[in-house]
Amino acid sequence: MTSYEHPHHITYIGYVDSKDRQSGTTSNFTTILDLPPNNFDRVCLLQASIPKSYYLYDSSNNTFILSENSVNTTITIPIGNYNRVSFAVILKSLLDTASILLGGVNNNVYTITYPNKTLQTDTNKYTFTYTTNGAARTSSFIFQSNFSGIGLGFSNNTTNTFVSLSLISTNAINLASKTRLFLKSNICNLANNQVLQEIFSSSTQDNSIVTYQQNEIDANSKLFLAQDDNLFSFQLCDRFNNVVDLNGLDMVISIYLYKKDDTNQYIKNDIILKNMT
């Protein structure tokens, strides 16, 4: 962590690199900010550099339930990113394997298709079908509160039952890695879940760098909460409040602290002095 201080302690810029953390991980850590004596009351994120090394499916959201004849088993999606072709192939294998465990020789065999863009209207939805080996078996997908259904096109906390051996995604499938990030910290007030800044990452390719540059300091600043030991925590979360796993890569952020009224007056005085010369 490095810093810049205004000579009158009206403002302070702290540079935080998660590799220099006191404890935690690269995306959920504590660090020390060597703050000068101050009466700061506002804080904002100036800029950020965050590796887009996180996955669509990680350990926080990679399970759902396959139910056949009201007997349940957990499907665990391998951690990583997918396109809709690779995801359909892997899902079929997972479903077929789980169905054998549930039904033995009377298992279901699943097929997953999506619209052919050259022949059909592309709805961006999967169609799931199955055939039965032996006695007919009813089938359902159950998604709980971990948002695992986003890639399959289903909402959380829903049970989705096949009708006539077929099931179509309720929603458009979403195989984009997390498109909104939330930097949280105890450096700011408790309102809005301690979100220091929302960061959009949808235009950034996987395995590159999400960058953020502050354009409206006052509009995006939060109430500063001083800590007696100057030890602050930072968490990078997705929109479901799960900590984002950067898979060992470090993030770098710049924090701006200031006294709002004093800083505004300082700027006004500076403008007046320049106009007088």
Buried (B, 14 or more C-beta within 10 A) or exposed (E): BEBEBEEEBBBBBBBBBBEBBEEBBBBBBBBBBEBEEBEBBBBBBBBBBBBBBBBBBBEBBBBBBBBBBEEEEEBEBEBBBBEBEEBBEBBBEBBBEBBBEBBEEBBBBBBBEBBEEEEEEEBBBBBBBBEBBEEEBBBBBBBBEBBBBBBBBBEBEEEBEBEEBEBBBEEEBBBEBBEEBBBBBBBBEEEEEBBBBBBEBEEBEEEEBBEBEBEEBEEBBBEBBBEEEEEBBBBBBBEBEBBBBBBEBBBBBBBBBBBBEBBEEBEEEEEEEEEEE
